[in-house]
Amino acid sequence: MEDFDSIGLVELSSVARGYTVEDAMIKAANVKIIMARTICSGKFLVAVAGDSDAVMASLDAAAKAGRGAIIEKRHITRVHPSIFPAIMGNVALDPDQADALGIIETFSASSIIDVADAAVKSANVVLFRVHLAMALGGKGFVLMTGDASSVETAVQVGSDVAGEDGILVDRQVILRPAKELFKEFI
């Protein structure tokens, strides 16, 4: 995604305030909206991408505009480039080459990006889905594939990151997954 290397996320308790925060973030700096939408439990999530300084300026604007409604604010720097297409669902995947399927699930939508970033940086895996909150009660999950050893390593590292924050729901590694598992994912 262009030359972006940082992601900023803001989760809000108010949908109305979410739109105000989204507007403030866009106007504050040269950032691109990755997603801005309502999520489960009547909340609103805004995610932007840009260089680190632009994302920080955008998050500062969000803090001011969202005062009293911010649940979580996160700045993730030096993001692995594969994170962006995995969030946007733009990853081409050949299920015939999937030796293993790794899944990590967290209680927080924004934290799953930290988890996915750590996982993909730790081993040779393909992130093909980073799912943020929709139809999950505000949770997040990441799906990855590769050889069994790499997937095991990536899932362990990502799970350790989630565990440090106390937000790990579950983790699974499926060896030789059925091709049908790759046809549809939330």
Buried (B, 14 or more C-beta within 10 A) or exposed (E): BEEBBBBBBBBBBBBEBBBBBBBBBBEBBBBBBBBBBBBBEEBBBBBBBBBBEBBBBBBBBBBEBBEEBBBBBBEBEEBBEBBBBBBEEEBEEEBEEBBBBBBBBBBBBBBBBBBBBBBBBBBEBBBBBBBBBBEBEBBBBBBBBBBBEBBBBBBBBBBBBBEEEEBBBEBEBBEEBEEEBBEEEE
